[in-house]
Amino acid sequence: MTMKLKNIFSAVAAAAMLTACVGDLNTIPLNETDVTSETAYGADEAGYVQGLTKIYFQLVSNNTQDLQVADGGASEFIRAFWSTQEVTADAAKCAWGDAWVNDLNNNTWKGDVLNDAVYAVYVRTLQGITYVNEYLRQTSDANLDLRGCSADVKAKVQEYRAEARFLRAFFYWAAMDTFGQVPFSTENTQFGGGYNPPQAPAAEIFDFIVSELNDLASDGSAMPAAQSNYPRADKGSVLGLLARVYLNAEVYTGTAMWAEAKATCEKIYSLGYALAPTHAELFRGDNGENPDAKKEMLFAASYNAEHTQSYGGTTYLTLSTLSGDDGAVNITGINGGWAGNRVPYEYVQKFFTDVKNPDYTAGTYDCTDKRASYFYIKGRTESMQDNLNTFLNGWSCIKFNNVPHDVEAVDYAATAATKNFSDIDWPLIRLGEIHLIYAEACMHAGGDASAQVKALAERAGVAAPATIDADFLMAERARELMWEAHRRTDLIRFGKWISGYNWTYKGGNFGGQDLPEHFNVFPVPSTELATNLDLDQNPGYAR
């Protein structure tokens, strides 16, 4: 049975099969109205598909059960993780005046004050890990035999278990990257009785992730073949995440693993992925159906205006970048505008140096790099210096655009007026990123990545560099991966996050200032410390 997850997300969300509190990572639901794992599974395949879908849905869920948030949309994992990666760094600032938004804009978050985005990343990742652990318990060989599952069902469930293990590794990676130390548990951890798993340092989490991913990438794994399972995970997804984890190994463990990152990229190159002909079609409303765009995707989160009605993810990055006055429905193919996120002009100046002659009345500017064509400047003011929270200060970014790649926005306007949510799949891992990982790994471990860098440059319509060095790679990732939730991690790896590079409102000053050293990770949310006294706060933050 093959199902596209976007078509069953809404049903599974309503079922809410496996809810759990973060305070105890191994509890099952106590609410008598919930469907528990003990009653959800039987002898046929459907229950196991729904259980797996619930785990995938954790990437895009707005469900606020067990979450202490006022806005379900802001609690979605991808939206929250994006905010911690981009709004905290140089690529994005949000105009909304919420306290948690301003703390991200200005890098002024604290350990004893709850930040909604940081909290959402913590809760969503650990919930996701909980769901996987319970799913693996319930799909053990013994349980499948007990329920009388056929050989065919057992074989399919083995594939589903492999996908679930990948998702657990993905959630652990996001949690490790954001918080460093996090509570660690697997399907074999002590279960029930109010047991709270102890925190493990980043190096131990890293070792677990690498071990799991290498096992899932092995020839004997039940993981589906590369490019066979979109938008669900497959062996290409596994290797893509492994390359990303190896890329940042020195940050997580203190020991670089450039040779491993390089070798993993080379394995990916044997799997038949290809760059999309144009950069823009990767972020259009039909990217999940367009074969040229899908060919570049190693792993994606599926969004659909009818079935995945999330106020996070690509809906968020489409609606939040324009206002209703901009005529958003006629520009980005979706009905409405939230007047939120913009790109500081200083970022444009630094990384898109070919942008010239901006005319804020006509809304035009000249550029050579095709990746610079995403900016919308009509009616804008260049600088945010006068007021960070004025939406028209800065450049809007309409990279995520719900209009299909082969349709003009004006011809899509009638359909766009009916679209309150996005159809754009989120490219969680794609070949463009792998090319840049390979280039950085070759820079450190030796090797020639000129072909990969040239391919990205040719697609962008610019000349490839004569020298591939750290400055070029930091800038090229700013262009190629702009607003794809990599920026904070990149700046940390390049040694530019704490000091050595200032950006707009870094540390609360328009011109920027150094950050405290402990800001390399975020604080454990105060709500979790209050409910679990066994948790330690990250060093430097108040409990």
C-alpha positions in Angstrom: 0.0 0.0 0.0 1.4 3.3 -1.0 -0.2 6.5 0.2 0.9 10.1 -0.3 0.9 11.5 3.2 -0.7 14.8 2.3 -3.9 13.0 1.4 -4.2 11.4 4.9 -2.7 14.0 7.2 -6.1 15.5 8.2 -7.6 12.2 9.1 -4.7 11.2 11.2 -4.6 14.6 12.9 -8.2 14.2 13.9 -7.5 10.7 15.2 -4.6 12.0 17.3 -3.5 8.5 17.9 -0.4 8.8 20.0 -0.4 12.0 22.2 2.2 12.4 24.9 3.6 14.9 27.3 7.2 16.0 27.1 7.7 15.7 30.8 7.6 11.9 30.5 8.9 10.7 27.1 7.5 7.2 27.5 3.9 7.6 28.6 0.8 6.6 26.7 -2.4 8.7 26.7 -4.4 8.7 29.8 -7.4 10.5 28.3 -10.1 8.0 27.9 -11.2 9.6 24.6 -7.9 9.1 23.0 -7.2 6.1 20.7 -4.2 4.4 22.3 -1.5 2.3 20.7 -2.9 -0.7 22.4 -6.2 -0.4 20.4 -4.9 1.3 17.2 -3.2 -1.6 15.6 -4.5 -4.9 14.3 -3.7 -7.5 11.6 -4.1 -5.3 8.6 -1.8 -2.6 7.2 -4.0 0.5 7.7 -3.3 1.0 11.4 0.5 0.9 10.8 0.2 3.4 8.0 -1.7 5.7 10.2 0.7 5.3 13.0 3.6 6.2 10.7 1.7 9.2 9.3 1.2 10.5 12.8 5.0 10.7 13.1 5.4 12.5 9.8 2.6 14.8 10.7 4.7 16.0 13.7 6.7 18.0 11.2 3.7 20.1 10.2 1.2 19.7 13.0 -0.7 22.7 14.5 -2.3 20.5 17.2 -1.7 22.2 20.6 -2.7 19.3 22.8 0.0 19.1 25.6 1.6 22.4 24.4 1.5 25.6 26.4 1.1 28.0 23.5 -1.5 30.6 22.5 -1.0 30.2 18.8 -1.1 26.8 17.2 0.3 28.0 14.0 3.4 29.4 15.7 3.9 26.0 17.4 4.4 24.1 14.1 7.9 22.5 14.1 9.1 23.8 10.7 7.9 27.3 11.4 9.5 27.3 14.8 12.8 25.8 13.7 12.9 28.2 10.8 12.4 31.1 13.2 15.3 29.9 15.4 17.5 29.5 12.4 16.7 32.6 10.3 15.1 35.3 12.4 17.9 35.0 15.0 20.6 35.5 12.2 21.2 37.8 9.3 18.7 36.7 6.7 15.3 37.6 8.2 13.6 39.9 10.7 10.0 39.8 11.7 7.9 43.0 12.1 5.5 41.6 14.7 5.9 43.1 18.1 5.4 39.9 20.1 8.0 39.6 22.9 9.2 36.2 21.7 9.6 37.5 18.2 11.6 40.5 19.4 13.9 38.3 21.4 14.7 36.3 18.3 15.1 39.4 16.2 17.6 40.9 18.7 19.2 37.8 20.2 17.9 38.6 23.7 16.2 35.4 24.7 16.6 34.2 28.3 16.5 30.9 30.1 13.8 31.9 32.6 11.5 33.5 30.1 9.6 31.2 27.7 10.1 31.8 24.0 7.4 30.3 21.9 9.5 29.3 19.0 12.3 27.7 21.2 9.6 25.9 23.2 7.9 24.6 20.1 11.2 23.2 18.7 11.8 21.4 22.1 8.3 20.0 22.4 7.8 19.0 18.8 11.1 17.2 18.5 10.8 15.3 21.8 7.2 14.5 21.1 8.2 13.1 17.7 10.9 10.9 19.4 8.2 9.7 21.8 5.9 8.7 19.0 8.7 6.8 17.2 9.6 4.9 20.3 6.1 3.8 20.9 5.6 2.9 17.3 8.7 0.7 17.3 7.4 -1.0 20.5 4.1 -1.7 19.0 5.5 -3.0 15.7 7.9 -5.5 17.2 8.0 -9.0 15.7 6.3 -10.3 18.9 3.4 -7.9 18.6 2.9 -8.5 14.9 2.8 -12.2 15.5 0.4 -11.7 18.4 -2.0 -9.8 16.2 -1.9 -12.4 13.4 -0.3 -10.2 10.8 0.5 -11.8 7.5 3.9 -12.1 5.9 3.1 -9.3 3.5 2.0 -7.0 6.3 5.1 -7.8 8.3 7.3 -7.0 5.3 5.6 -3.6 4.8 5.8 -2.8 8.5 9.6 -3.4 8.4 9.8 -0.6 5.8 7.6 1.6 8.0 9.8 0.9 11.0 12.9 2.0 9.0 11.2 5.3 8.1 10.2 5.9 11.7 13.8 5.4 12.8 14.9 7.9 10.2 12.4 10.4 11.5 13.6 9.8 15.1 17.2 10.6 13.9 15.9 13.7 12.2 14.2 14.9 15.4 17.2 14.1 17.4 19.4 16.1 15.0 17.1 19.1 15.2 17.0 18.9 19.0 20.8 18.4 19.3 21.4 21.3 16.9 19.1 23.6 18.9 19.8 22.6 22.5 22.9 20.5 22.6 22.0 18.2 25.4 18.5 16.7 25.3 16.7 13.8 27.1 17.6 10.6 25.4 15.3 7.6 25.0 14.7 4.7 22.5 12.1 2.0 22.2 14.2 0.0 24.7 14.3 2.7 27.4 12.4 2.1 30.7 8.7 2.7 30.0 5.9 4.1 32.2 5.8 4.8 35.9 6.6 8.5 35.4 10.1 7.8 34.4 12.0 10.7 32.9 14.9 9.8 30.6 18.2 11.6 31.5 19.7 14.2 29.3 22.5 13.1 27.1 25.3 15.5 25.8 25.4 16.4 22.1 28.3 14.0 21.4 26.3 11.0 22.6 23.2 12.1 20.6 25.5 12.6 17.6 26.9 9.0 17.9 23.4 7.6 18.1 22.2 9.5 15.0 25.2 8.5 13.0 24.8 4.8 14.0 21.1 4.8 13.1 21.6 6.5 9.8 24.5 4.3 8.8 22.5 1.2 9.6 19.5 2.5 7.6 21.7 3.3 4.7 23.2 -0.2 4.6 22.4 -2.7 1.9 20.4 -4.9 4.2 18.2 -2.1 5.5 14.4 -2.1 4.9 14.6 1.6 4.0 13.0 2.3 0.7 15.2 2.9 -2.3 16.2 6.4 -3.2 13.6 8.4 -5.1 11.0 5.7 -4.6 9.0 7.1 -1.7 8.3 10.8 -2.1 7.5 12.7 0.0 8.3 10.1 2.6 11.8 9.2 3.6 14.1 6.8 1.6 17.8 6.0 1.5 18.5 9.3 -0.2 17.0 11.1 2.8 19.1 9.0 5.1 22.3 9.8 3.3 21.4 13.5 3.0 20.8 13.9 6.7 24.0 11.9 7.4 26.0 14.3 5.2 24.5 17.3 7.1 25.3 15.7 10.5 28.9 15.0 9.4 29.3 18.5 8.1 28.6 19.9 11.6 30.4 17.1 13.5 33.0 19.5 15.0 30.3 21.7 16.4 28.5 18.8 18.0 31.4 16.7 19.2 34.6 18.8 18.9 36.0 16.5 16.2 35.6 17.3 12.5 34.5 14.5 10.1 35.1 16.1 6.7 36.2 12.9 5.0 33.0 11.2 6.1 30.9 14.1 4.9 32.7 13.9 1.5 32.3 10.2 1.2 28.6 10.4 2.0 28.0 13.0 -0.6 29.7 10.8 -3.2 27.3 8.0 -2.3 24.4 10.4 -2.9 25.8 11.2 -6.3 25.4 7.6 -7.4 21.6 7.6 -6.7 20.4 9.6 -9.7 19.4 12.9 -8.2 19.7 16.0 -10.4 19.4 19.8 -10.0 16.1 21.3 -11.0 16.5 23.3 -14.3 15.6 26.5 -12.5 16.0 27.4 -8.8 12.6 29.0 -8.5 10.6 25.8 -9.4 11.9 24.2 -6.2 9.7 26.5 -4.2 6.5 26.8 -6.3 3.1 25.4 -5.5 3.5 22.3 -7.7 7.0 21.4 -6.6 5.7 18.1 -5.2 4.2 17.1 -8.6 6.8 18.7 -10.9 9.2 15.9 -11.8 12.1 18.3 -12.5 11.8 19.8 -9.0 11.2 16.4 -7.3 14.5 15.1 -8.9 16.4 17.4 -6.6 14.5 16.6 -3.4 16.1 14.1 -1.0 13.5 14.7 1.7 10.5 17.0 1.8 7.6 17.9 4.1 4.3 17.7 2.2 1.9 20.6 2.3 -1.5 20.7 0.6 -4.1 23.5 0.8 -6.9 21.0 1.2 -5.4 18.4 3.5 -2.4 20.0 5.3 -4.0 23.2 6.6 -1.1 24.4 8.6 -0.3 28.0 9.5 3.4 27.1 9.6 5.8 25.9 7.0 5.3 27.2 3.5 2.0 28.8 4.3 3.8 30.9 6.8 6.6 31.8 4.5 4.2 32.7 1.7 1.7 34.7 3.8 4.1 36.4 6.2 6.2 38.1 3.5 3.6 40.4 2.0 0.7 42.5 3.2 -2.8 42.7 1.9 -2.0 46.0 0.4 0.7 44.4 -1.8 -1.9 42.4 -3.6 -0.4 39.1 -2.4 -3.0 37.0 -4.1 -1.8 38.3 -7.5 1.9 37.8 -6.6 2.4 34.6 -4.5 -0.8 32.7 -5.4 -2.3 32.6 -1.9 -5.1 34.6 -0.4 -3.9 37.2 2.1 -0.8 38.7 3.6 0.5 38.9 7.2 3.1 41.7 6.9 5.8 39.9 8.9 9.1 38.6 7.7 11.6 40.6 5.6 15.2 40.4 4.6 17.5 43.2 5.9 18.9 45.3 3.1 22.4 44.8 4.5 22.0 41.0 3.8 21.1 41.8 0.2 24.1 44.2 -0.1 26.6 41.7 1.3 25.6 38.5 -0.5 23.8 39.7 -3.6 26.4 42.2 -4.8 25.0 42.3 -8.3 21.7 43.9 -7.1 21.7 47.5 -8.4 19.4 50.5 -9.0 16.5 49.7 -6.6 13.5 51.8 -7.4 11.1 51.6 -4.5 8.3 53.4 -6.3 8.3 51.2 -9.3 9.4 48.1 -7.3 12.2 47.3 -9.7 15.9 46.6 -9.4 18.6 45.1 -11.6 20.3 41.8 -10.8 22.3 39.0 -12.6 22.0 36.2 -10.1 18.6 34.6 -10.6 18.3 33.9 -6.9 18.2 37.6 -6.3 14.9 37.8 -8.3 12.9 36.8 -5.2 12.8 40.2 -3.6 9.8 42.5 -3.6 10.6 46.1 -2.9 7.6 48.2 -4.1 6.7 50.8 -1.4 9.6 49.6 0.9 12.2 51.6 2.8 15.7 50.3 2.5 16.8 50.4 6.1 15.4 48.9 9.3 17.3 51.4 11.4 14.4 53.7 12.2 12.1 50.9 13.3 12.7 47.2 13.2 9.0 46.5 13.7 7.8 48.5 10.7 7.0 45.9 8.0 7.8 48.2 5.0 11.4 48.6 6.3 13.5 46.0 4.5 13.1 43.8 1.5 10.3 41.3 1.2 11.3 37.8 0.0 8.8 35.9 -2.1 11.0 32.8 -2.7 8.1 30.5 -1.6 5.4 31.1 -4.2 2.2 29.1 -4.5 1.8 29.7 -8.2 2.7 26.6 -10.2 6.0 26.8 -12.0 4.6 26.9 -15.5 1.8 29.4 -14.8 1.9 33.2 -14.7 0.6 34.7 -11.5 -2.0 36.8 -13.3 -3.4 33.7 -14.8 -3.6 32.0 -11.4 -5.3 34.8 -9.6 -8.8 33.4 -9.6 -7.5 30.1 -8.1 -5.2 31.9 -5.7 -8.2 33.8 -4.3 -9.5 30.4 -3.1 -6.2 29.3 -1.5 -5.9 30.0 2.2 -3.1 27.6 2.6 0.0 26.6 0.7 0.5 23.7 -1.7 4.3 24.1 -1.6 6.2 21.1 -0.2 9.1 22.2 2.1 12.5 20.9 0.7 14.0 19.6 3.9 17.1 18.2 2.1 17.9 18.8 -1.5 20.8 18.2 -3.9 21.8 21.9 -4.0 22.6 21.6 -0.2 24.6 18.4 -0.9 26.7 20.1 -3.5 27.6 22.8 -0.9 28.3 20.2 1.8 30.6 18.4 -0.7 32.4 21.7 -1.6 33.0 22.5 2.1 34.2 18.9 2.8 36.6 19.0 -0.2 38.0 22.3 1.0 39.0 20.6 4.3 39.6 17.0 3.3 40.9 17.5 -0.2 39.1 16.9 -3.5 37.6 18.8 -6.4 34.1 20.2 -6.1 34.4 22.6 -8.9 31.8 20.7 -11.0 29.2 21.0 -8.3 29.9 24.6 -7.6 29.8 25.4 -11.3 26.5 23.6 -11.7 24.9 25.9 -9.0 26.5 29.0 -10.5 25.3 28.1 -14.0 21.7 27.6 -12.8 21.9 31.0 -11.0 23.2 32.7 -14.2 26.5 33.8 -12.6 30.2 32.9 -13.1 31.7 30.2 -10.9 34.4 31.4 -8.5 38.1 31.0 -9.2 38.7 29.9 -5.6 36.4 27.9 -3.3 37.1 29.1 0.2 35.2 29.6 3.5 34.2 33.2 2.6 32.7 32.1 -0.7 30.9 29.1 0.8 29.4 31.2 3.6 28.1 33.6 1.0 27.0 31.0 -1.4 25.0 29.2 1.2 23.4 32.6 2.0 22.3 32.8 -1.6 21.5 29.2 -2.6 19.8 28.2 0.7 18.3 31.6 1.7 15.3 31.1 4.1 15.6 27.3 4.1 16.4 27.1 7.9 20.2 26.6 7.7 21.6 30.1 8.6 22.2 29.9 12.4 23.8 26.5 12.1 26.0 27.8 9.2 27.2 30.8 11.1 28.1 28.7 14.1 30.1 26.3 11.9 31.9 29.1 10.1 32.8 30.7 13.5 30.8 33.8 12.8 27.8 33.4 15.1 29.3 34.7 18.4 31.9 37.1 17.1 33.7 38.0 13.9 30.7 39.0 12.0 27.9 41.5 12.8 24.5 41.7 11.2 21.4 43.9 11.5 20.2 44.0 15.1 22.6 41.2 16.3 22.6 41.5 20.1 20.0 44.3 19.9 22.0 47.0 18.2 21.3 48.0 14.6 25.0 47.7 13.7 25.4 44.4 15.7 27.5 43.3 18.6 29.0 40.0 19.9 26.8 37.5 21.5 27.5 35.7 24.8 29.3 32.4 24.3 26.5 30.3 25.7 24.2 31.5 22.9 25.6 28.7 20.7 22.6 26.7 22.0 19.2 27.8 23.2 17.9 27.4 26.8 15.8 24.4 27.9 12.3 26.0 28.1 11.4 27.1 31.6 8.1 25.1 31.5 10.0 21.9 31.1 12.4 22.7 33.9 9.5 23.5 36.2 7.7 20.1 35.5 10.9 18.0 35.4 13.3 18.8 38.2 15.8 16.2 36.8 16.5 18.5 33.8 19.6 20.7 33.8 19.5 24.1 32.2 22.1 24.8 29.6 25.1 26.6 31.0 24.9 30.4 31.0 21.1 30.5 31.2 19.0 31.1 34.3 16.9 28.2 35.4 
